[in-house]
Amino acid sequence: MLPGYAWSFPLADGRVNLEFGVPRSMGVNGKQLAAIWNGILQRPPIREVLGNAEPEDSRTAWPIPARLPRAQLAKGPVLFVGDAATATDPMTGEGIGQALESGRLAAQAIAAESPTENAARIYERSARAAFQLDHRFSKTLSNVLAKPILTEMALRAVDANAWSRRNFVRWMFEDYPRASLINPKHWNKDLFNKSGAWAIQN
Ligand SMILES: Cc1cc2nc3c(=O)[nH]c(=O)nc-3n(C[C@H](O)[C@H](O)[C@H](O)COP(=O)(O)OP(=O)(O)OC[C@H]3O[C@@H](n4cnc5c(N)ncnc54)[C@H](O)[C@@H]3O)c2cc1C
């Protein structure tokens, strides 16, 4: 399944919504997806968490668009945000944060429109500045994590201590901008000390 992953959302009465995601760009076809589905409940790491779970409903599949560097972000007066801008993270498929952020940038571009520069140009510039480096970094990492041995090594490194585990999870689920490690704009002494969404909730 690498560099894809599986996740489960708990529901009431001990039921869960079990999902997995894999990048189709790596040539995974429908038959291979079906094979992953058919064997997913027998995978040892999933059995360890869910026990002897039984499927009770039909399964569905949905594409998650993640191609922002190549995407058209506006057409005439129409600005594309969120999934319409294919702004999801190519490593995790998460796109709620990007949808909110691109919506905010589109609104700011409309408010800043002037006779010399239209909203589409302002939005295009700010959206590419906000997302493209993160996107490219994620894509590169995703290619690296396609190799099981490199994934094992990375997981061993992040499991070093409580600090590395905590910050890895925050980084993975985008409490920190994805490319903060390689983007000097984000290097400051508070990089790892911000509360973030996860910390506020918990
Ligand atoms: C299975 C799955 C799991 C995911 N899990 C996560 C996750 O855990 N975390 C995360 O960050 N992201 C996750 N994502 C990605 C995330 O859901 C999307 O990136 C995000 O919802 C995009 O927001 P959006 O507003 O651009 O689009 P959407 O949330 O798709 O909103 C578009 C809305 O427009 C409506 N609509 C469409 N056509 C019309 C029309 N003609 N007229 C009126 N309304 C219309 C749709 O019904 C929809 O409500 C997941 C995606 C999938 C498929």
The ligand as a Tripos MOL2 file, in Angstrom:
@<TRIPOS>MOLECULE
LIG
   53    58     1     0     0
SMALL
NO_CHARGES

@<TRIPOS>ATOM
      1 C1        -12.5470    9.5680    1.7460 C.3       1 LIG1
      2 C2        -11.9170   10.9230    1.9840 C.ar      1 LIG1
      3 C3        -11.3680   11.2020    3.2400 C.ar      1 LIG1
      4 C4        -10.7690   12.4380    3.4730 C.ar      1 LIG1
      5 N1        -10.2430   12.6850    4.7120 N.ar      1 LIG1
      6 C5         -9.6960   13.8900    4.9720 C.ar      1 LIG1
      7 C6         -9.1830   14.1800    6.2730 C.ar      1 LIG1
      8 O1         -9.2170   13.3490    7.1980 O.2       1 LIG1
      9 N2         -8.6410   15.4030    6.4800 N.ar      1 LIG1
     10 C7         -8.5640   16.3490    5.4940 C.ar      1 LIG1
     11 O2         -8.0320   17.4590    5.7310 O.2       1 LIG1
     12 N3         -9.0600   16.0900    4.2550 N.ar      1 LIG1
     13 C8         -9.6250   14.9020    3.9710 C.ar      1 LIG1
     14 N4        -10.1220   14.6470    2.7140 N.ar      1 LIG1
     15 C9        -10.0540   15.7000    1.6750 C.3       1 LIG1
     16 C10       -11.1020   16.7820    1.9800 C.3       1 LIG1
     17 O3        -12.3610   16.1670    2.2020 O.3       1 LIG1
     18 C11       -11.2200   17.7450    0.7970 C.3       1 LIG1
     19 O4         -9.9290   18.1330    0.3460 O.3       1 LIG1
     20 C12       -12.0020   18.9920    1.2350 C.3       1 LIG1
     21 O5        -13.2840   18.6030    1.6950 O.3       1 LIG1
     22 C13       -12.1370   19.9550    0.0570 C.3       1 LIG1
     23 O6        -13.0280   20.9910    0.4150 O.3       1 LIG1
     24 P1        -13.8120   21.7700   -0.7280 P.3       1 LIG1
     25 O7        -14.6250   22.7990   -0.0190 O.co2     1 LIG1
     26 O8        -12.8560   22.2180   -1.7850 O.co2     1 LIG1
     27 O9        -14.7310   20.6860   -1.4380 O.3       1 LIG1
     28 P2        -15.9170   19.8320   -0.8180 P.3       1 LIG1
     29 O10       -15.7230   19.5810    0.6480 O.co2     1 LIG1
     30 O11       -16.0550   18.6380   -1.7390 O.co2     1 LIG1
     31 O12       -17.1580   20.7920   -0.9540 O.3       1 LIG1
     32 C14       -17.7580   21.0450   -2.2070 C.3       1 LIG1
     33 C15       -19.2480   21.1390   -1.9570 C.3       1 LIG1
     34 O13       -19.8670   21.6120   -3.1490 O.3       1 LIG1
     35 C16       -21.0570   20.8780   -3.3330 C.3       1 LIG1
     36 N5        -21.4080   20.9530   -4.7690 N.ar      1 LIG1
     37 C17       -20.8470   20.2940   -5.8120 C.ar      1 LIG1
     38 N6        -21.4380   20.6400   -6.9690 N.ar      1 LIG1
     39 C18       -22.3700   21.5510   -6.6530 C.ar      1 LIG1
     40 C19       -23.2990   22.2960   -7.4200 C.ar      1 LIG1
     41 N7        -23.3780   22.1750   -8.7500 N.pl3     1 LIG1
     42 N8        -24.1210   23.1460   -6.7620 N.ar      1 LIG1
     43 C20       -24.0570   23.3030   -5.4190 C.ar      1 LIG1
     44 N9        -23.1860   22.6210   -4.6310 N.ar      1 LIG1
     45 C21       -22.3540   21.7690   -5.2560 C.ar      1 LIG1
     46 C22       -20.7270   19.4780   -2.8820 C.3       1 LIG1
     47 O14       -21.8950   18.7530   -2.5500 O.3       1 LIG1
     48 C23       -19.8690   19.7730   -1.6440 C.3       1 LIG1
     49 O15       -20.6580   19.9000   -0.4790 O.3       1 LIG1
     50 C24       -10.7300   13.4250    2.4450 C.ar      1 LIG1
     51 C25       -11.3060   13.1460    1.1920 C.ar      1 LIG1
     52 C26       -11.8860   11.9050    0.9680 C.ar      1 LIG1
     53 C27       -12.5160   11.6410   -0.3960 C.3       1 LIG1
@<TRIPOS>BOND
     1     1     2 1
     2     2     3 ar
     3     2    52 ar
     4     3     4 ar
     5     4     5 ar
     6     4    50 ar
     7     5     6 ar
     8     6     7 ar
     9     6    13 1
    10     7     8 2
    11     7     9 ar
    12     9    10 ar
    13    10    11 2
    14    10    12 ar
    15    12    13 ar
    16    13    14 ar
    17    14    15 1
    18    14    50 ar
    19    15    16 1
    20    16    17 1
    21    16    18 1
    22    18    19 1
    23    18    20 1
    24    20    21 1
    25    20    22 1
    26    22    23 1
    27    23    24 1
    28    24    25 2
    29    24    26 1
    30    24    27 1
    31    27    28 1
    32    28    29 2
    33    28    30 1
    34    28    31 1
    35    31    32 1
    36    32    33 1
    37    33    34 1
    38    33    48 1
    39    34    35 1
    40    35    36 1
    41    35    46 1
    42    36    37 ar
    43    36    45 ar
    44    37    38 ar
    45    38    39 ar
    46    39    40 ar
    47    39    45 ar
    48    40    41 1
    49    40    42 ar
    50    42    43 ar
    51    43    44 ar
    52    44    45 ar
    53    46    47 1
    54    46    48 1
    55    48    49 1
    56    50    51 ar
    57    51    52 ar
    58    52    53 1
@<TRIPOS>SUBSTRUCTURE
     1 LIG1         1 GROUP 0 **** ****
